[in-house]
Amino acid sequence: MPDRAPTPVDRALPTDEARHLMTLVRDIARREIAPAAAEEEAAGRFPRALFTLLSQAGLLGLPYASAHGGGDQPYEVYLQVLEELASARLTVGLGVSVHTLAAYPLAAYGTEEQRAVHLPAMLGGGLLGAYCLSEPSSGSDAASLRTRAVRDGDTWVIGGTKAWITHGGIADFYTVMARTGGEGPRGITAFLVPGDAEGLTAAPPERKMGLKGSPTAQIHLDGVRIPDTRRLGEEGQGFAIALAALDSGRLGIAACAVGLARAALDEAVAYALRRRQFGRPIADFQGLRFLLADMATRIESGRALYLAAARLRDAGRPFVRQAAMAKLHCTDAAMQVAVDAVQVLGGYGYTADFPVERYLREAKVLQIVEGTNQIQRMVIARHLLGPETR
């Protein structure tokens, strides 16, 4: 691949510490992640050793407090780390994003004692998390979930099935939303469930069109008993906690989408420079040059959008609408860039010999996870028109 000028990611980093961090991340991505990505995805292997390495490097707790093992990094920096990881392999970038999502309810709503007991192992002790909100009959309509937790003295007994759980069956802890009261959002409570809890089992992983190295599975909770000390927040607060987690998680998906799109563009540019037709590189043809220019513009605008939302979050200002916009725009952009990358490579792009067909398969799921892009449009419209509208 030809040398290129530093990307805007370099110029957007706010401190020397952040720039040193990004140098470390790029080195890990180049040396440890990218070389085996295609082979491991084709084989459906989850890179657990890589996540252990990322934990040891302090990359699994970047946006959380150092007092509990985190990295004290703003979201503006954390998201650019995700982008870099996802550009090397989406399974890794998305996995870090999901882990961060799973740790959020404890970090934001747990008691100081709960954080002191559990967060250090989550953020720097090699543990891997999963986030359990969706169910077989409640995806976008998450407030209708049926998994139930019943109090029994100082413990809770949880029963039900969660669906579409990233890291399902391999996670060390699950942040589970369960119904403890009546119907609707006010009857839901959040719990921290150990991955080895008695009665917790995982179904065989889903057979997916992409992200085959990242296991997605149903989780069955059959009389799982946990102490009340593992309840996060107040009873009935779980749905609000879940939505707050997703607001930040959507920025993670946006950053991962930009990373994937970057990888697709890089492959398309490299191919266009070396592929010759009619006696010259196809990069000389205006039609293809315009296509590459549009791809690059989608990527740059996506990065600007997710960084703007991140800066609002870091400043303590409302960012829900901007997070929905970032998730919507960046994932749609990733899908279009991946389609265009296949087009640049022509017939070769349609084969598994080149990575762009994998990028296309992987891009699709980003338009679905953590709120479909139709849900993002609903969120944006509600902020424009008022909550009383539908």
C-alpha positions as CSV (number, residue, x, y, z in Angstrom):
1,M,0.0,0.0,0.0
2,P,1.4,3.5,-0.8
3,D,2.5,5.9,1.9
4,R,-0.2,8.4,2.8
5,A,-0.3,11.6,4.9
6,P,-1.5,11.2,8.5
7,T,-5.2,10.9,8.7
8,P,-7.4,13.4,10.7
9,V,-7.4,10.9,13.5
10,D,-3.9,12.1,14.4
11,R,-4.8,15.8,14.4
12,A,-7.9,15.2,16.4
13,L,-6.1,13.8,19.5
14,P,-6.2,16.4,22.2
15,T,-3.1,15.6,24.4
16,D,0.4,14.0,24.2
17,E,-0.9,11.2,26.3
18,A,-3.6,10.5,23.8
19,R,-1.1,10.6,20.9
20,H,1.2,8.1,22.7
21,L,-1.9,5.9,23.3
22,M,-2.8,5.9,19.7
23,T,0.7,5.0,18.7
24,L,0.4,2.0,21.0
25,V,-3.0,1.0,19.6
26,R,-1.7,1.3,16.0
27,D,1.3,-0.9,16.8
28,I,-1.0,-3.6,18.4
29,A,-3.4,-3.4,15.4
30,R,-0.6,-3.7,12.9
31,R,1.4,-6.4,14.6
32,E,-1.2,-8.5,16.6
33,I,-4.6,-8.0,15.0
34,A,-4.5,-7.4,11.2
35,P,-2.2,-10.2,10.1
36,A,-4.5,-13.0,11.2
37,A,-7.9,-11.2,10.8
38,A,-9.0,-12.8,7.5
39,E,-7.9,-16.3,8.5
40,E,-9.5,-16.2,11.9
41,E,-12.8,-14.7,10.6
42,A,-13.0,-17.4,7.9
43,A,-12.5,-20.0,10.6
44,G,-14.9,-18.4,13.0
45,R,-12.3,-18.1,15.8
46,F,-12.8,-15.6,18.6
47,P,-9.4,-13.9,19.5
48,R,-9.7,-14.2,23.3
49,A,-5.9,-13.9,23.7
50,L,-6.0,-10.6,21.9
51,F,-8.6,-9.3,24.5
52,T,-6.3,-10.4,27.3
53,L,-3.5,-8.4,25.6
54,L,-5.8,-5.4,25.2
55,S,-6.7,-5.7,28.9
56,Q,-3.0,-5.8,29.9
57,A,-2.4,-2.7,27.8
58,G,-5.2,-0.9,29.6
59,L,-7.5,-0.7,26.5
60,L,-10.6,-2.3,28.0
61,G,-11.3,0.5,30.4
62,L,-10.3,3.7,28.6
63,P,-13.3,5.9,29.3
64,Y,-13.6,4.9,33.0
65,A,-11.9,6.3,36.1
66,S,-8.3,5.2,37.0
67,A,-9.4,4.8,40.6
68,H,-11.2,1.6,39.5
69,G,-8.6,0.5,36.8
70,G,-9.8,2.6,34.0
71,G,-7.8,5.0,31.7
72,D,-9.4,8.4,32.5
73,Q,-9.7,9.0,28.8
74,P,-12.5,11.2,27.3
75,Y,-14.8,9.6,24.8
76,E,-13.2,11.8,22.1
77,V,-10.0,9.6,22.5
78,Y,-11.7,6.3,23.3
79,L,-13.8,6.3,20.1
80,Q,-10.7,6.9,18.0
81,V,-9.1,3.9,19.6
82,L,-12.2,1.9,18.6
83,E,-11.9,3.2,15.1
84,E,-8.3,2.0,14.9
85,L,-9.1,-1.4,16.3
86,A,-12.1,-1.9,14.0
87,S,-10.0,-0.9,10.9
88,A,-7.8,-3.9,11.7
89,R,-10.6,-6.3,12.5
90,L,-14.2,-5.4,13.3
91,T,-14.6,-8.3,15.7
92,V,-12.0,-6.7,18.0
93,G,-13.3,-3.1,17.8
94,L,-16.8,-4.2,18.3
95,G,-15.8,-6.5,21.1
96,V,-14.2,-3.6,23.0
97,S,-17.3,-1.5,22.4
98,V,-19.6,-4.2,23.7
99,H,-17.4,-4.8,26.8
100,T,-17.4,-1.0,27.5
101,L,-21.2,-1.0,27.1
102,A,-21.5,-4.0,29.6
103,A,-19.4,-2.2,32.2
104,Y,-21.3,1.1,31.9
105,P,-24.2,0.3,34.2
106,L,-21.9,-0.6,37.1
107,A,-19.5,2.3,36.5
108,A,-22.4,4.9,36.2
109,Y,-25.0,3.5,38.6
110,G,-23.3,1.1,40.9
111,T,-22.5,1.9,44.5
112,E,-18.9,2.9,45.4
113,E,-18.6,-0.5,47.1
114,Q,-19.8,-2.3,44.0
115,R,-17.4,-0.4,41.8
116,A,-14.5,-1.1,44.1
117,V,-15.3,-4.8,44.2
118,H,-16.0,-5.5,40.5
119,L,-14.7,-2.8,38.2
120,P,-10.9,-3.4,38.5
121,A,-11.2,-6.9,37.2
122,M,-13.6,-5.8,34.4
123,L,-11.4,-2.9,33.3
124,G,-7.9,-4.3,33.7
125,G,-8.1,-7.8,35.0
126,G,-8.8,-9.7,31.8
127,L,-12.5,-10.2,32.2
128,L,-14.8,-9.8,29.2
129,G,-18.4,-8.6,29.4
130,A,-21.7,-9.0,27.6
131,Y,-24.8,-6.8,27.6
132,C,-28.2,-8.5,27.8
133,L,-31.2,-6.5,26.9
134,S,-32.7,-8.0,23.7
135,E,-34.9,-11.1,23.8
136,P,-36.4,-13.4,21.2
137,S,-39.7,-11.5,21.3
138,S,-38.4,-8.0,22.2
139,G,-35.7,-6.3,20.1
140,S,-36.5,-2.8,19.2
141,D,-39.4,-2.9,21.7
142,A,-37.0,-3.6,24.6
143,A,-39.4,-2.3,27.2
144,S,-41.6,-5.4,26.6
145,L,-38.9,-7.8,27.8
146,R,-40.1,-11.0,29.7
147,T,-37.0,-12.1,31.6
148,R,-38.1,-11.9,35.2
149,A,-36.2,-11.5,38.5
150,V,-38.0,-12.4,41.7
151,R,-36.7,-11.4,45.1
152,D,-36.1,-14.2,47.7
153,G,-34.9,-12.6,50.9
154,D,-31.5,-11.1,50.1
155,T,-31.2,-12.8,46.7
156,W,-32.8,-12.6,43.3
157,V,-33.8,-15.5,41.2
158,I,-33.7,-14.8,37.5
159,G,-35.4,-16.7,34.7
160,G,-35.7,-16.1,31.0
161,T,-33.9,-16.0,27.7
162,K,-31.8,-13.2,26.2
163,A,-31.1,-13.1,22.5
164,W,-28.5,-11.7,20.1
165,I,-25.9,-11.5,22.9
166,T,-22.4,-10.6,21.6
167,H,-19.9,-12.7,23.6
168,G,-22.7,-15.0,24.6
169,G,-21.3,-18.2,26.1
170,I,-17.7,-16.8,26.5
171,A,-18.3,-13.7,28.6
172,D,-17.1,-13.5,32.2
173,F,-20.0,-11.3,33.3
174,Y,-23.4,-10.4,31.9
175,T,-25.2,-7.1,32.6
176,V,-28.8,-8.3,32.5
177,M,-32.0,-6.3,32.3
178,A,-34.9,-8.2,34.0
179,R,-38.4,-7.5,35.0
180,T,-38.9,-7.0,38.7
181,G,-42.3,-5.2,38.6
182,G,-45.2,-4.6,36.3
183,E,-45.3,-4.2,32.6
184,G,-43.5,-1.4,30.8
185,P,-40.2,0.4,31.3
186,R,-40.7,1.2,35.0
187,G,-40.7,-2.5,35.9
188,I,-37.2,-3.3,34.8
189,T,-34.1,-3.6,36.9
190,A,-30.4,-4.2,36.0
191,F,-28.3,-7.0,37.5
192,L,-24.6,-8.0,37.3
193,V,-24.6,-11.8,36.6
194,P,-21.3,-13.8,36.8
195,G,-20.6,-15.8,33.6
196,D,-20.2,-19.0,35.7
197,A,-23.5,-18.6,37.6
198,E,-25.4,-21.8,38.2
199,G,-28.3,-22.0,35.8
200,L,-26.8,-19.7,33.1
201,T,-26.2,-21.5,29.8
202,A,-25.6,-20.4,26.2
203,A,-27.2,-21.8,23.1
204,P,-25.0,-22.6,20.1
205,P,-23.8,-19.4,18.4
206,E,-25.9,-17.9,15.6
207,R,-24.8,-18.7,12.1
208,K,-24.2,-15.2,10.7
209,M,-23.3,-13.8,7.3
210,G,-20.5,-11.8,8.8
211,L,-18.5,-11.2,12.1
212,K,-18.1,-14.9,12.3
213,G,-15.3,-14.6,14.8
214,S,-17.5,-12.8,17.2
215,P,-19.9,-15.2,18.9
216,T,-23.5,-14.2,19.1
217,A,-25.8,-16.5,21.1
218,Q,-28.9,-16.7,23.2
219,I,-28.4,-16.8,26.9
220,H,-30.7,-18.9,29.1
221,L,-31.2,-18.0,32.7
222,D,-32.9,-20.9,34.5
223,G,-33.3,-20.0,38.2
224,V,-30.0,-18.1,38.3
225,R,-29.6,-16.9,41.9
226,I,-27.6,-13.8,42.7
227,P,-27.3,-11.6,45.8
228,D,-29.0,-8.2,46.0
229,T,-25.5,-6.7,46.2
230,R,-25.4,-7.5,42.4
231,R,-28.4,-5.3,41.7
232,L,-27.3,-2.2,39.8
233,G,-29.2,1.0,40.6
234,E,-32.6,1.1,42.1
235,E,-35.4,-1.3,41.5
236,G,-37.3,-0.2,38.4
237,Q,-34.4,1.9,37.1
238,G,-33.1,-0.7,34.7
239,F,-34.7,0.6,31.6
240,A,-33.3,4.1,32.1
241,I,-29.9,2.6,32.8
242,A,-30.1,0.5,29.6
243,L,-31.0,3.5,27.4
244,A,-28.2,5.6,29.0
245,A,-25.7,2.8,28.2
246,L,-27.0,2.6,24.6
247,D,-26.6,6.3,24.0
248,S,-22.9,6.0,24.6
249,G,-22.7,2.5,23.0
250,R,-24.1,3.9,19.7
251,L,-21.1,6.2,19.5
252,G,-18.9,3.1,19.8
253,I,-20.7,1.5,16.9
254,A,-20.3,4.7,14.9
255,A,-16.6,4.7,15.5
256,C,-16.3,1.0,14.5
257,A,-18.2,1.7,11.3
258,V,-15.8,4.5,10.4
259,G,-12.9,2.1,11.1
260,L,-14.4,-0.6,8.8
261,A,-15.1,1.9,6.1
262,R,-11.4,3.1,6.3
263,A,-10.2,-0.4,5.8
264,A,-12.4,-0.8,2.7
265,L,-11.3,2.5,1.3
266,D,-7.6,1.6,1.9
267,E,-8.0,-1.6,0.0
268,A,-9.9,0.1,-2.8
269,V,-7.2,2.8,-3.2
270,A,-4.3,0.2,-3.2
271,Y,-6.1,-1.9,-5.8
272,A,-6.9,1.0,-8.0
273,L,-3.2,2.1,-8.1
274,R,-1.9,-1.4,-9.0
275,R,-4.6,-2.7,-11.3
276,R,-4.0,-1.8,-14.9
277,Q,-6.5,-1.7,-17.8
278,F,-6.1,-0.2,-21.2
279,G,-2.5,0.4,-20.5
280,R,-2.7,2.4,-17.3
281,P,-3.8,2.1,-13.7
282,I,-7.5,2.2,-13.2
283,A,-6.9,5.0,-10.7
284,D,-6.4,7.3,-13.7
285,F,-10.0,7.0,-14.8
286,Q,-12.3,9.8,-13.7
287,G,-15.3,7.7,-12.9
288,L,-13.3,5.6,-10.4
289,R,-11.6,8.6,-9.0
290,F,-15.0,10.2,-8.2
291,L,-16.1,7.0,-6.5
292,L,-13.1,7.0,-4.3
293,A,-13.6,10.7,-3.5
294,D,-17.1,10.0,-2.4
295,M,-16.0,7.1,-0.2
296,A,-13.4,9.3,1.5
297,T,-15.9,12.1,2.0
298,R,-18.4,9.7,3.7
299,I,-15.6,8.6,6.1
300,E,-14.4,12.0,7.0
301,S,-18.0,13.3,7.6
302,G,-18.7,10.3,9.7
303,R,-15.7,10.8,11.9
304,A,-16.5,14.5,12.3
305,L,-20.0,13.6,13.4
306,Y,-19.1,11.0,16.0
307,L,-16.3,13.3,17.4
308,A,-18.7,16.2,17.7
309,A,-21.1,14.0,19.7
310,A,-18.3,12.7,21.8
311,R,-17.2,16.2,22.7
312,L,-20.7,17.0,23.8
313,R,-20.7,14.0,26.0
314,D,-17.3,14.8,27.5
315,A,-18.5,18.3,28.3
316,G,-21.5,16.9,30.2
317,R,-24.0,18.3,27.6
318,P,-26.9,16.5,26.0
319,F,-25.7,14.3,23.2
320,V,-28.5,11.7,22.6
321,R,-29.7,13.2,19.3
322,Q,-26.1,13.6,18.0
323,A,-25.3,10.0,19.1
324,A,-28.3,8.7,17.1
325,M,-27.2,10.8,14.1
326,A,-23.6,9.5,14.3
327,K,-24.8,5.9,14.5
328,L,-27.2,6.4,11.6
329,H,-24.8,8.2,9.3
330,C,-21.6,6.3,10.1
331,T,-23.2,2.8,9.7
332,D,-25.0,3.8,6.5
333,A,-21.7,5.3,5.2
334,A,-19.8,2.1,6.0
335,M,-22.3,0.0,4.1
336,Q,-22.1,2.3,1.0
337,V,-18.3,2.5,1.2
338,A,-18.1,-1.3,1.4
339,V,-20.4,-1.7,-1.6
340,D,-18.3,0.8,-3.5
341,A,-15.1,-1.0,-2.6
342,V,-16.4,-4.2,-4.0
343,Q,-17.3,-2.3,-7.2
344,V,-13.8,-0.9,-7.5
345,L,-12.3,-4.4,-7.3
346,G,-14.9,-5.7,-9.8
347,G,-15.0,-9.5,-10.0
348,Y,-12.1,-9.8,-7.6
349,G,-14.1,-7.9,-5.0
350,Y,-16.8,-10.5,-5.1
351,T,-14.3,-13.3,-4.1
352,A,-13.0,-14.3,-0.7
353,D,-9.5,-13.8,-1.9
354,F,-9.8,-10.0,-1.1
355,P,-11.1,-8.6,2.1
356,V,-13.7,-6.2,0.7
357,E,-16.4,-8.9,0.4
358,R,-15.9,-9.6,4.2
359,Y,-16.2,-5.9,4.9
360,L,-19.5,-5.8,3.0
361,R,-20.9,-8.7,5.0
362,E,-19.7,-7.1,8.3
363,A,-21.0,-3.6,7.5
364,K,-24.6,-4.8,7.3
365,V,-24.8,-5.7,11.0
366,L,-23.7,-2.3,12.1
367,Q,-27.0,-0.9,10.7
368,I,-28.8,-3.3,13.0
369,V,-27.1,-3.6,16.4
370,E,-27.7,-1.3,19.4
371,G,-30.8,0.1,17.8
372,T,-31.6,-0.3,14.1
373,N,-31.1,2.7,11.9
374,Q,-34.9,3.0,11.7
375,I,-34.9,3.4,15.5
376,Q,-32.2,6.1,15.2
377,R,-34.4,8.0,12.8
378,M,-37.2,7.8,15.4
379,V,-34.9,9.1,18.1
380,I,-33.7,12.0,15.9
381,A,-37.3,12.9,14.9
382,R,-38.5,12.8,18.5
383,H,-35.8,15.4,19.5
384,L,-36.8,17.6,16.6
385,L,-40.6,17.4,17.0
386,G,-41.0,16.8,20.7
387,P,-41.5,13.6,22.8
388,E,-45.3,13.8,22.5
389,T,-45.1,12.9,18.8
390,R,-44.9,9.4,17.5
